[in-house]
């Protein structure tokens, strides 16, 4: 099977989503102590949703997440699950001084196999990771 494709019992798919979201008011609250926990929470939820993380970059005021999708989940359901789970857990563990950690807003784009490298290079250039 070509790189980037997954096989299910009744389908073969190659879904890739690039998500970007910011904390409420784009406050730079994703500090070093929060980043490790946020990565862990995103990985937990991705495993639960049967998603593979291709690239994850966290800056103090935004998050880039590039994943392989699951055809049983729509992009809005994926991000709703990830943002809700991470926000709920982080707010229990850290005091951000915000009424809410997240906004309902996010960016998502789908990527064809030919543009995966372009997205990875863009994320790397943004964060230096």
Biotite code that builds the C-alpha atoms (Angstrom):
import biotite.structure as struc

atoms = struc.array([
    struc.Atom([0.000, 0.000, 0.000], chain_id="A", res_id=1, res_name="UNK", atom_name="CA", element="C"),
    struc.Atom([1.374, 3.483, -0.836], chain_id="A", res_id=2, res_name="UNK", atom_name="CA", element="C"),
    struc.Atom([2.764, 5.659, 1.971], chain_id="A", res_id=3, res_name="UNK", atom_name="CA", element="C"),
    struc.Atom([0.139, 7.602, 3.847], chain_id="A", res_id=4, res_name="UNK", atom_name="CA", element="C"),
    struc.Atom([-2.799, 5.278, 3.251], chain_id="A", res_id=5, res_name="UNK", atom_name="CA", element="C"),
    struc.Atom([-4.569, 3.218, 5.883], chain_id="A", res_id=6, res_name="UNK", atom_name="CA", element="C"),
    struc.Atom([-6.701, 0.170, 5.379], chain_id="A", res_id=7, res_name="UNK", atom_name="CA", element="C"),
    struc.Atom([-9.931, -0.526, 7.219], chain_id="A", res_id=8, res_name="UNK", atom_name="CA", element="C"),
    struc.Atom([-12.135, -3.555, 6.761], chain_id="A", res_id=9, res_name="UNK", atom_name="CA", element="C"),
    struc.Atom([-14.211, -1.816, 4.084], chain_id="A", res_id=10, res_name="UNK", atom_name="CA", element="C"),
    struc.Atom([-12.089, 1.136, 2.999], chain_id="A", res_id=11, res_name="UNK", atom_name="CA", element="C"),
    struc.Atom([-8.678, 2.510, 2.173], chain_id="A", res_id=12, res_name="UNK", atom_name="CA", element="C"),
    struc.Atom([-8.107, 6.128, 3.091], chain_id="A", res_id=13, res_name="UNK", atom_name="CA", element="C"),
    struc.Atom([-5.448, 8.785, 3.208], chain_id="A", res_id=14, res_name="UNK", atom_name="CA", element="C"),
    struc.Atom([-6.898, 11.633, 5.250], chain_id="A", res_id=15, res_name="UNK", atom_name="CA", element="C"),
    struc.Atom([-4.551, 14.276, 6.613], chain_id="A", res_id=16, res_name="UNK", atom_name="CA", element="C"),
    struc.Atom([-5.664, 17.330, 8.578], chain_id="A", res_id=17, res_name="UNK", atom_name="CA", element="C"),
    struc.Atom([-3.682, 20.369, 9.648], chain_id="A", res_id=18, res_name="UNK", atom_name="CA", element="C"),
    struc.Atom([-5.250, 22.097, 12.668], chain_id="A", res_id=19, res_name="UNK", atom_name="CA", element="C"),
    struc.Atom([-4.198, 25.363, 14.276], chain_id="A", res_id=20, res_name="UNK", atom_name="CA", element="C"),
    struc.Atom([-5.812, 26.863, 17.371], chain_id="A", res_id=21, res_name="UNK", atom_name="CA", element="C"),
    struc.Atom([-5.036, 29.510, 19.970], chain_id="A", res_id=22, res_name="UNK", atom_name="CA", element="C"),
    struc.Atom([-5.783, 29.977, 23.659], chain_id="A", res_id=23, res_name="UNK", atom_name="CA", element="C"),
    struc.Atom([-8.514, 32.461, 24.579], chain_id="A", res_id=24, res_name="UNK", atom_name="CA", element="C"),
    struc.Atom([-7.525, 36.038, 23.648], chain_id="A", res_id=25, res_name="UNK", atom_name="CA", element="C"),
    struc.Atom([-4.370, 34.512, 22.132], chain_id="A", res_id=26, res_name="UNK", atom_name="CA", element="C"),
    struc.Atom([-2.719, 34.812, 25.538], chain_id="A", res_id=27, res_name="UNK", atom_name="CA", element="C"),
    struc.Atom([0.764, 33.227, 25.652], chain_id="A", res_id=28, res_name="UNK", atom_name="CA", element="C"),
    struc.Atom([-0.170, 30.752, 28.395], chain_id="A", res_id=29, res_name="UNK", atom_name="CA", element="C"),
    struc.Atom([1.296, 27.612, 26.821], chain_id="A", res_id=30, res_name="UNK", atom_name="CA", element="C"),
    struc.Atom([4.560, 27.912, 28.717], chain_id="A", res_id=31, res_name="UNK", atom_name="CA", element="C"),
    struc.Atom([7.265, 25.287, 29.151], chain_id="A", res_id=32, res_name="UNK", atom_name="CA", element="C"),
    struc.Atom([5.581, 23.634, 32.133], chain_id="A", res_id=33, res_name="UNK", atom_name="CA", element="C"),
    struc.Atom([2.265, 23.387, 30.267], chain_id="A", res_id=34, res_name="UNK", atom_name="CA", element="C"),
    struc.Atom([3.705, 22.202, 26.912], chain_id="A", res_id=35, res_name="UNK", atom_name="CA", element="C"),
    struc.Atom([4.771, 18.740, 28.090], chain_id="A", res_id=36, res_name="UNK", atom_name="CA", element="C"),
    struc.Atom([1.393, 18.076, 29.672], chain_id="A", res_id=37, res_name="UNK", atom_name="CA", element="C"),
    struc.Atom([-0.464, 19.403, 26.625], chain_id="A", res_id=38, res_name="UNK", atom_name="CA", element="C"),
    struc.Atom([1.541, 17.118, 24.324], chain_id="A", res_id=39, res_name="UNK", atom_name="CA", element="C"),
    struc.Atom([0.741, 14.164, 26.564], chain_id="A", res_id=40, res_name="UNK", atom_name="CA", element="C"),
    struc.Atom([-2.978, 14.983, 26.585], chain_id="A", res_id=41, res_name="UNK", atom_name="CA", element="C"),
    struc.Atom([-3.103, 15.428, 22.795], chain_id="A", res_id=42, res_name="UNK", atom_name="CA", element="C"),
    struc.Atom([-1.348, 12.078, 22.324], chain_id="A", res_id=43, res_name="UNK", atom_name="CA", element="C"),
    struc.Atom([-3.792, 10.365, 24.726], chain_id="A", res_id=44, res_name="UNK", atom_name="CA", element="C"),
    struc.Atom([-6.835, 11.721, 22.896], chain_id="A", res_id=45, res_name="UNK", atom_name="CA", element="C"),
    struc.Atom([-5.338, 10.953, 19.469], chain_id="A", res_id=46, res_name="UNK", atom_name="CA", element="C"),
    struc.Atom([-4.787, 7.340, 20.546], chain_id="A", res_id=47, res_name="UNK", atom_name="CA", element="C"),
    struc.Atom([-8.346, 7.133, 21.833], chain_id="A", res_id=48, res_name="UNK", atom_name="CA", element="C"),
    struc.Atom([-9.697, 8.479, 18.517], chain_id="A", res_id=49, res_name="UNK", atom_name="CA", element="C"),
    struc.Atom([-7.385, 6.209, 16.469], chain_id="A", res_id=50, res_name="UNK", atom_name="CA", element="C"),
    struc.Atom([-5.472, 9.139, 14.936], chain_id="A", res_id=51, res_name="UNK", atom_name="CA", element="C"),
    struc.Atom([-1.759, 9.298, 14.134], chain_id="A", res_id=52, res_name="UNK", atom_name="CA", element="C"),
    struc.Atom([0.117, 12.491, 14.940], chain_id="A", res_id=53, res_name="UNK", atom_name="CA", element="C"),
    struc.Atom([2.439, 13.375, 12.075], chain_id="A", res_id=54, res_name="UNK", atom_name="CA", element="C"),
    struc.Atom([3.635, 16.664, 13.550], chain_id="A", res_id=55, res_name="UNK", atom_name="CA", element="C"),
    struc.Atom([2.858, 18.633, 16.695], chain_id="A", res_id=56, res_name="UNK", atom_name="CA", element="C"),
    struc.Atom([4.268, 22.075, 17.466], chain_id="A", res_id=57, res_name="UNK", atom_name="CA", element="C"),
    struc.Atom([3.248, 24.157, 20.450], chain_id="A", res_id=58, res_name="UNK", atom_name="CA", element="C"),
    struc.Atom([4.098, 27.825, 20.846], chain_id="A", res_id=59, res_name="UNK", atom_name="CA", element="C"),
    struc.Atom([3.054, 30.013, 23.798], chain_id="A", res_id=60, res_name="UNK", atom_name="CA", element="C"),
    struc.Atom([0.017, 31.350, 21.891], chain_id="A", res_id=61, res_name="UNK", atom_name="CA", element="C"),
    struc.Atom([-0.921, 28.666, 19.353], chain_id="A", res_id=62, res_name="UNK", atom_name="CA", element="C"),
    struc.Atom([-0.820, 24.964, 18.527], chain_id="A", res_id=63, res_name="UNK", atom_name="CA", element="C"),
    struc.Atom([-0.165, 23.256, 15.169], chain_id="A", res_id=64, res_name="UNK", atom_name="CA", element="C"),
    struc.Atom([-1.397, 19.673, 14.894], chain_id="A", res_id=65, res_name="UNK", atom_name="CA", element="C"),
    struc.Atom([-0.942, 17.629, 11.727], chain_id="A", res_id=66, res_name="UNK", atom_name="CA", element="C"),
    struc.Atom([-2.645, 14.239, 11.874], chain_id="A", res_id=67, res_name="UNK", atom_name="CA", element="C"),
    struc.Atom([-3.903, 11.348, 9.819], chain_id="A", res_id=68, res_name="UNK", atom_name="CA", element="C"),
    struc.Atom([-7.659, 11.300, 10.001], chain_id="A", res_id=69, res_name="UNK", atom_name="CA", element="C"),
    struc.Atom([-10.141, 8.567, 10.627], chain_id="A", res_id=70, res_name="UNK", atom_name="CA", element="C"),
    struc.Atom([-12.990, 8.465, 8.052], chain_id="A", res_id=71, res_name="UNK", atom_name="CA", element="C"),
    struc.Atom([-15.476, 7.788, 10.855], chain_id="A", res_id=72, res_name="UNK", atom_name="CA", element="C"),
    struc.Atom([-14.781, 11.225, 12.367], chain_id="A", res_id=73, res_name="UNK", atom_name="CA", element="C"),
    struc.Atom([-15.356, 14.623, 10.818], chain_id="A", res_id=74, res_name="UNK", atom_name="CA", element="C"),
    struc.Atom([-12.669, 17.282, 11.299], chain_id="A", res_id=75, res_name="UNK", atom_name="CA", element="C"),
    struc.Atom([-14.925, 19.352, 13.572], chain_id="A", res_id=76, res_name="UNK", atom_name="CA", element="C"),
    struc.Atom([-15.538, 16.313, 15.790], chain_id="A", res_id=77, res_name="UNK", atom_name="CA", element="C"),
    struc.Atom([-11.798, 15.600, 15.975], chain_id="A", res_id=78, res_name="UNK", atom_name="CA", element="C"),
    struc.Atom([-10.863, 19.126, 17.040], chain_id="A", res_id=79, res_name="UNK", atom_name="CA", element="C"),
    struc.Atom([-13.837, 19.391, 19.403], chain_id="A", res_id=80, res_name="UNK", atom_name="CA", element="C"),
    struc.Atom([-12.696, 16.225, 21.168], chain_id="A", res_id=81, res_name="UNK", atom_name="CA", element="C"),
    struc.Atom([-9.026, 17.240, 21.341], chain_id="A", res_id=82, res_name="UNK", atom_name="CA", element="C"),
    struc.Atom([-9.598, 20.846, 22.419], chain_id="A", res_id=83, res_name="UNK", atom_name="CA", element="C"),
    struc.Atom([-12.275, 19.924, 24.956], chain_id="A", res_id=84, res_name="UNK", atom_name="CA", element="C"),
    struc.Atom([-10.220, 17.136, 26.527], chain_id="A", res_id=85, res_name="UNK", atom_name="CA", element="C"),
    struc.Atom([-7.004, 19.144, 26.737], chain_id="A", res_id=86, res_name="UNK", atom_name="CA", element="C"),
    struc.Atom([-8.684, 22.317, 27.988], chain_id="A", res_id=87, res_name="UNK", atom_name="CA", element="C"),
    struc.Atom([-10.630, 20.515, 30.697], chain_id="A", res_id=88, res_name="UNK", atom_name="CA", element="C"),
    struc.Atom([-7.557, 18.696, 32.005], chain_id="A", res_id=89, res_name="UNK", atom_name="CA", element="C"),
    struc.Atom([-5.175, 21.657, 31.793], chain_id="A", res_id=90, res_name="UNK", atom_name="CA", element="C"),
    struc.Atom([-7.600, 23.944, 33.650], chain_id="A", res_id=91, res_name="UNK", atom_name="CA", element="C"),
    struc.Atom([-7.798, 21.394, 36.473], chain_id="A", res_id=92, res_name="UNK", atom_name="CA", element="C"),
    struc.Atom([-4.001, 21.273, 36.741], chain_id="A", res_id=93, res_name="UNK", atom_name="CA", element="C"),
    struc.Atom([-2.928, 24.877, 36.028], chain_id="A", res_id=94, res_name="UNK", atom_name="CA", element="C"),
    struc.Atom([-4.236, 28.353, 36.862], chain_id="A", res_id=95, res_name="UNK", atom_name="CA", element="C"),
    struc.Atom([-4.311, 30.378, 33.652], chain_id="A", res_id=96, res_name="UNK", atom_name="CA", element="C"),
    struc.Atom([-6.270, 33.337, 35.006], chain_id="A", res_id=97, res_name="UNK", atom_name="CA", element="C"),
    struc.Atom([-8.671, 33.153, 32.060], chain_id="A", res_id=98, res_name="UNK", atom_name="CA", element="C"),
    struc.Atom([-12.438, 32.567, 32.068], chain_id="A", res_id=99, res_name="UNK", atom_name="CA", element="C"),
    struc.Atom([-11.845, 29.813, 29.525], chain_id="A", res_id=100, res_name="UNK", atom_name="CA", element="C"),
    struc.Atom([-8.679, 28.332, 28.074], chain_id="A", res_id=101, res_name="UNK", atom_name="CA", element="C"),
    struc.Atom([-9.959, 27.895, 24.541], chain_id="A", res_id=102, res_name="UNK", atom_name="CA", element="C"),
    struc.Atom([-12.051, 29.608, 21.944], chain_id="A", res_id=103, res_name="UNK", atom_name="CA", element="C"),
    struc.Atom([-14.442, 27.815, 19.634], chain_id="A", res_id=104, res_name="UNK", atom_name="CA", element="C"),
    struc.Atom([-12.322, 28.991, 16.698], chain_id="A", res_id=105, res_name="UNK", atom_name="CA", element="C"),
    struc.Atom([-9.742, 26.929, 14.856], chain_id="A", res_id=106, res_name="UNK", atom_name="CA", element="C"),
    struc.Atom([-8.157, 26.537, 11.446], chain_id="A", res_id=107, res_name="UNK", atom_name="CA", element="C"),
    struc.Atom([-8.279, 23.252, 9.547], chain_id="A", res_id=108, res_name="UNK", atom_name="CA", element="C"),
    struc.Atom([-7.129, 22.231, 6.120], chain_id="A", res_id=109, res_name="UNK", atom_name="CA", element="C"),
    struc.Atom([-7.003, 18.884, 4.464], chain_id="A", res_id=110, res_name="UNK", atom_name="CA", element="C"),
    struc.Atom([-3.842, 17.803, 2.733], chain_id="A", res_id=111, res_name="UNK", atom_name="CA", element="C"),
    struc.Atom([-3.250, 15.606, -0.247], chain_id="A", res_id=112, res_name="UNK", atom_name="CA", element="C"),
    struc.Atom([-0.230, 13.333, -0.210], chain_id="A", res_id=113, res_name="UNK", atom_name="CA", element="C"),
    struc.Atom([1.717, 15.761, -2.408], chain_id="A", res_id=114, res_name="UNK", atom_name="CA", element="C"),
    struc.Atom([1.415, 18.613, 0.108], chain_id="A", res_id=115, res_name="UNK", atom_name="CA", element="C"),
    struc.Atom([2.322, 16.768, 3.299], chain_id="A", res_id=116, res_name="UNK", atom_name="CA", element="C"),
    struc.Atom([5.978, 17.726, 3.021], chain_id="A", res_id=117, res_name="UNK", atom_name="CA", element="C"),
    struc.Atom([5.014, 21.350, 2.397], chain_id="A", res_id=118, res_name="UNK", atom_name="CA", element="C"),
    struc.Atom([2.906, 21.471, 5.568], chain_id="A", res_id=119, res_name="UNK", atom_name="CA", element="C"),
    struc.Atom([5.629, 19.792, 7.644], chain_id="A", res_id=120, res_name="UNK", atom_name="CA", element="C"),
    struc.Atom([8.213, 22.290, 6.352], chain_id="A", res_id=121, res_name="UNK", atom_name="CA", element="C"),
    struc.Atom([5.862, 25.193, 7.110], chain_id="A", res_id=122, res_name="UNK", atom_name="CA", element="C"),
    struc.Atom([5.309, 24.030, 10.686], chain_id="A", res_id=123, res_name="UNK", atom_name="CA", element="C"),
    struc.Atom([9.034, 23.487, 11.173], chain_id="A", res_id=124, res_name="UNK", atom_name="CA", element="C"),
    struc.Atom([9.799, 26.978, 9.836], chain_id="A", res_id=125, res_name="UNK", atom_name="CA", element="C"),
    struc.Atom([7.200, 28.509, 12.174], chain_id="A", res_id=126, res_name="UNK", atom_name="CA", element="C"),
    struc.Atom([8.572, 26.894, 15.291], chain_id="A", res_id=127, res_name="UNK", atom_name="CA", element="C"),
    struc.Atom([12.164, 26.024, 14.530], chain_id="A", res_id=128, res_name="UNK", atom_name="CA", element="C"),
    struc.Atom([11.485, 22.445, 15.631], chain_id="A", res_id=129, res_name="UNK", atom_name="CA", element="C"),
])
